[in-house]
Amino acid sequence: MHNLVVYGHLLDKEPASRKTYANSLLRNAWHLLQMFFLRPIPDAAVELQWNDQHIASTTAKDGFIKFEWVSGQTVPAGWHEVKVLHRQNGHTVTGKGELFVPHITQYAFISDIDDTILISHSSTKWKRLKALLGSNARTRQVFDDVVEHYSLLAASGTTADAPNPFFYVSSSEWNLYDFLTAFFHFNGLPKGALLLNHIKRWWQLLQTGKTKHQGKLLRILRILEAFPNQRFVLFGDNTQSDPEIYYTIAKRYPQRIHAVYIRKVIEAKAAAAGALLAELEAQYGVATCLFAHSAEAMDHSKKIGLIANVGLEVRGM
């Protein structure tokens, strides 16, 4: 792969890193709020260093940075460090990040985060804020068995040094990037690329997790376009619009989408999601699963051959 893309933000100060995880309501809330008390730097010149290449760009009004370039060298699959420089008033600030080149395996997985992996109460504003403010990356609740399921999928039909790639596409904002990476690491979820929503300021905190659905659809379509040789499996939930978004994608590219999984979080919306999934199976041959517990989804993955050739037991209900 030679065509590369890196996203980032330029902020007036680095978000405070968390060194301790004492389960204090005030400490958790204060740390979360600091992620939204930030000031992006717009219209600033930035430079990415990649091997012997230097790629220039300019930040958008919300400090957003996008670098897109053709690498002068073949890039092996895996994680690679990148550096971004910003020079101002005789000083140079350096930021480091990681670039992910997926292994070309038979399947790749695209998953939502809130209420698909992480219990977030996305459909209820105040419950979502309570979960955000009252806990941290080590105390936030993950759905039972989802870590085992995703770990099995990452290892299935491949080797440990070339896992099946994961992409996490979420309505959560870039403000929560450090929180989410810490949460993923602590719980042992497969490492993957995060594609998040536009950064928000403190006065927009009540709107956290809310985004136009077209944005999520476009982000997933870009992944499919970037990796034309892989078939994808989509994971989401029925708290917002994942069933409709995934239906649109699978209907448009039925040969590219192997399966669609929807977690049943809101019972009142289950029938509508089930009808969309049934149509995908009947008319387009896409495997689907509407599930309340990850053990059900694991059993389905085993039945359709997504979980195979790994030395771990798959537990049923």
Order of alpha helices (4+ residues) and beta strands (2+ residues): beta-alpha-beta-beta-beta-beta-beta-beta-alpha-alpha-beta-alpha-beta-alpha-beta-alpha-beta-alpha-beta-alpha
